[in-house]
Amino acid sequence: DIEWAWSGDTLFLLQSRPITSLFPIPNGMMPHPLKVMMAFSAVQGIIEPMTPLGQDSIMTVLTGGGRVFGYRQNLETQSTFYVAGDRLWINFSPILTNSIGRRLLPSVAAAIDPGVSLAFDALIRDPRLAPQRPGVRLRAVQRILRFALPTFRRLRSFWQDPDREREHAMRAMDDKVAKMGARFVSTGDMWSDYDRNLALLDEAGDIFPDTVVPYGVTAVIAGMVPFFGIMARLAKQAARSLNQPALAQLNLEITRGLPHNVTTEMDLELWQTSQVLRQDPASAEAFSNESASELAAGYLSQSLPPVAQEAIKLFMDRYGMRGLGEIDIGRPRWREQPAHIMQILQSYLTIEDPVLAP
C-alpha cells in the first residue's frame, strides 16, 4: 500500500506498508517453507466473499472426496483447503513439490484456465519448490490405482454405450437428490429441523465418493478425453491447413450444441417462458412497464398476471434451486430472489428479429 504526492516536478513517497488485512495468511499455516495457494474462485468464477455456510459445505464436500483415494479426513484434520479474506484457497504445495505432480499439473490446469496453467508452469521453476524426493511412494501408487482401475472400467462403459451410461448416471443422481430432498421436509419443530439439517450437511462429505465421482466425474472424463485429445487437435489442424484461424474454435461451437447440456436446456426453457409472456397481452405489458425488482416482488406475492405467474412458476419448479454464485449454498436461490430471472425475461422480450432467437 503506497501513498505518494506530487509537488511541481518532484514525487514524494509519503508511506509504504505491506497489505496484510485483505488476504491474511490462513490460520494455522506457516509462510515458510513457501506455500502455493490457488483461489477457488479461479475454478468457479466467484470473486466476492463466500458465506460461512458456503465455505463449510464446499470444504466438507471436497474433503469427503478424499475417501476415493483412501483418505479419511474432516474439516479439522484436512490440510488442503483454507479460508482467507472469506475466500477459499486450495493448497497446491504438495503437488508442486512432487516430482511427478509438478509435471502433470500445468497440463491438467489448462483444462481449468490457460492463465492458471501458465502460472503453474512458472512456479515449477522456483527452486524453493524443488521436489523433496523423486518418484511416488508405494502407498500413493496404491491409492491412485484404487481410484484409476474402477474409473477406467466405467470409462470403457461410457465409450461403449454413452446413452445407457448417461441414463444410469442421471437416474442414480436423481435418486440421491430425491432421497435427500425428502429428508428436508419441515416437521414444524425448529430445533428438530435444525438438528436434522445439520446432520445432512455433515453427510455432504459422502456426495463425492458415493455419487459424484463414480457417476459425474467419470462422465466428464469420458467426454473430455475426446474433446481435448481429438476434437481440439482436429480443429487446430483444420485452421492451419485451410488458413482459417477461426476454425481452431470449431470444437467449442460443436459442443455447445450437444444434447443433454442442462444449462443449454435451461436457457431454452427460459426462452420458451418469454414467448408465453409475449403471447399474453397482460403479461407482456407488465414486463414492458415494470422494473425487474417490481416483477420479482409480484411473483413472490403471486400477484403477477395469471399467465406470467404460472409460466414462471413452471420454470422455477425445475430450476429455481439455482442462482447467482450458486455453488455457495448460503446465497439466495432464484426462488427466493427472482429479480435476475425477470431481467433475463425482459431482455428476451426485446428480441424481435426471429434470426436472433435460439
CORDA-V868927 format. One record per residue. OMEGA is omega as a letter, one per 20 degrees, with the letter a starting at -180 (* if undefined). Layout:
omega:OMEGA
omega:OMEGA
//
This chain:
omega:a
omega:r
omega:a
omega:a
omega:r
omega:r
omega:a
omega:r
omega:a
omega:r
omega:r
omega:r
omega:a
omega:r
omega:r
omega:a
omega:r
omega:r
omega:a
omega:a
omega:a
omega:a
omega:a
omega:r
omega:a
omega:r
omega:r
omega:a
omega:r
omega:a
omega:r
omega:i
omega:a
omega:r
omega:r
omega:a
omega:r
omega:a
omega:r
omega:r
omega:r
omega:r
omega:a
omega:r
omega:r
omega:a
omega:a
omega:r
omega:r
omega:r
omega:r
omega:r
omega:r
omega:r
omega:a
omega:a
omega:r
omega:r
omega:r
omega:a
omega:a
omega:r
omega:r
omega:r
omega:r
omega:r
omega:r
omega:a
omega:r
omega:r
omega:r
omega:a
omega:r
omega:a
omega:a
omega:a
omega:a
omega:a
omega:a
omega:a
omega:a
omega:r
omega:r
omega:a
omega:a
omega:r
omega:r
omega:r
omega:a
omega:a
omega:r
omega:a
omega:a
omega:a
omega:a
omega:r
omega:r
omega:a
omega:r
omega:a
omega:a
omega:r
omega:a
omega:a
omega:a
omega:a
omega:r
omega:a
omega:r
omega:r
omega:r
omega:a
omega:a
omega:r
omega:r
omega:r
omega:r
omega:r
omega:r
omega:r
omega:r
omega:a
omega:a
omega:r
omega:r
omega:a
omega:r
omega:r
omega:r
omega:a
omega:r
omega:r
omega:a
omega:r
omega:a
omega:r
omega:a
omega:a
omega:r
omega:r
omega:r
omega:r
omega:a
omega:a
omega:r
omega:r
omega:a
omega:a
omega:r
omega:r
omega:r
omega:r
omega:r
omega:r
omega:a
omega:r
omega:r
omega:a
omega:a
omega:a
omega:a
omega:a
omega:a
omega:a
omega:r
omega:r
omega:r
omega:a
omega:a
omega:a
omega:a
omega:a
omega:r
omega:r
omega:r
omega:a
omega:a
omega:a
omega:r
omega:a
omega:r
omega:a
omega:r
omega:a
omega:a
omega:r
omega:a
omega:r
omega:a
omega:a
omega:r
omega:r
omega:a
omega:a
omega:a
omega:r
omega:r
omega:r
omega:r
omega:r
omega:r
omega:r
omega:r
omega:r
omega:r
omega:a
omega:a
omega:a
omega:a
omega:a
omega:a
omega:a
omega:a
omega:a
omega:a
omega:a
omega:r
omega:r
omega:r
omega:r
omega:a
omega:r
omega:a
omega:a
omega:r
omega:a
omega:a
omega:a
omega:a
omega:a
omega:a
omega:r
omega:r
omega:r
omega:r
omega:r
omega:r
omega:r
omega:a
omega:a
omega:a
omega:a
omega:r
omega:a
omega:a
omega:a
omega:r
omega:r
omega:a
omega:a
omega:r
omega:a
omega:a
omega:a
omega:r
omega:a
omega:a
omega:r
omega:r
omega:r
omega:a
omega:r
omega:r
omega:r
omega:r
omega:a
omega:r
omega:r
omega:r
omega:r
omega:r
omega:r
omega:r
omega:r
omega:r
omega:r
omega:a
omega:a
omega:a
omega:a
omega:a
omega:r
omega:r
omega:r
omega:r
omega:a
omega:r
omega:a
omega:a
omega:r
omega:r
omega:a
omega:r
omega:r
omega:r
omega:r
omega:r
omega:r
omega:a
omega:r
omega:r
omega:a
omega:r
omega:r
omega:a
omega:a
omega:r
omega:a
omega:a
omega:a
omega:a
omega:r
omega:r
omega:r
omega:a
omega:r
omega:a
omega:a
omega:a
omega:r
omega:r
omega:a
omega:r
omega:a
omega:a
omega:a
omega:r
omega:a
omega:r
omega:a
omega:a
omega:r
omega:r
omega:r
omega:a
omega:r
omega:a
omega:a
omega:a
omega:r
omega:r
omega:r
omega:r
omega:r
omega:r
omega:r
omega:r
omega:a
omega:r
omega:a
omega:a
omega:a
omega:a
omega:r
omega:a
omega:r
omega:a
omega:*
//
